[in-house]
């Protein structure tokens, strides 16, 4: 009859693989694909000032990119990739766009900040305010307010005189973002927007950012565009997945043939690792790109390395004449130190790549970080747990089960 530990081992494997088989189809279907896999388009814009004599600053370029991202988010396109390049360029990558012309028209449209009277008449626009002139302050009651610096005090005085006691609604494009009341005539170059006693500092900062976004003196000229067809992206995905599956199967067979029981356990943990990594990416709402798949496959290689190191250390302990349980404990302990050292350095390198890189590099680095963490969980701790169950069952105590010949064992 099977011992309790063998039954426990089989139960863990059956339940684990049952969950994997049950959830994998839906998980794979829910994976978000990037531009190179799903299709879409890429546009490179050059930012130029609306007014002569003005300059494109890094701050204005960054805020323009943020405004483009907000505009794309509102259109429903998931995971836009918008980055600044050099001193005056913005690159936009969008996946899964069905109407490319409409999206390009939306992106190229200038950001329109307007101040409107109750009847909808535009009284002021973004050009009437100093670039980056909106800020956050506090009134005498310590309530947050938004201050705005104007270019022409006379124009604001004329508007506030005409609309005294009425609202002057603030619109970004066609979205109303605030509708403050005019309580007094403003004669200076600085106006204040009060948020009331219920206003929060976060609301004030958000309004400040929106006003600064709309007063940017930049327009975008399209310099370069490239479309990626969905069929091309799907072919890249199919080819890459097929190569990964074939390579992984070859590796699993190699592990079982060379390392026997440790190789069999490694096959279980590597399959679990792949499933768990996809689950983590779905929970993080991450987008999968070709570099991300490369990091995924590289993670499989790191997982295999972890299992090989552990198996070799166990074999060394068996050859030294120790019992099977002692060999497992000693080999696992020494291999864990080596594995953790290697993984920590890899995580540090990936974190650096994430913070200094853009676009595909960030995707690669993020996938590597997740894969290393999941690999430690499955290929170190789960593998050790399963191996302990098998060894303690006293049914797999022959050295041959671990790839060690009797003649290789040295008596203590």
Secondary structure, DSSP 8 states (H G I E B T S, - for coil): ---HHHHHHHHHHHHHHHHHHHHHHHHHHH-EE-HHHH-EEEEEEEEEESSTT----HHHHHHHHHHHHHHHHHHT-SS-EEEEETTTEEEEEEES-S-HHHHHHHHHS---EEEE-TTS-EEEEGGGB-TT--EEEE-TTS-EEEEEEBS-HHHHHHHHHHTTTSEEEEEETTEEEEEEE--S---SSEEEEE--TT--HHHHHHHHHHHHHHT--EEEEEEEEEEE-HHHHHHHHHHHHHHHHHHHHHHHHHHHHHHTHHHHHHHHHHHHHHHHHHHHHHHTT-EE-HHHHHHHHHHHHHHHHHHHHHHHHHHHHHHTT--HHHHHHHHHHHHHHHHHHHHHHHHHHHHHHHHH--THHHHHHHHHHHHHHHHHIIIIIIHHHHHHHHHHTTS--SGGGGT--GGG----
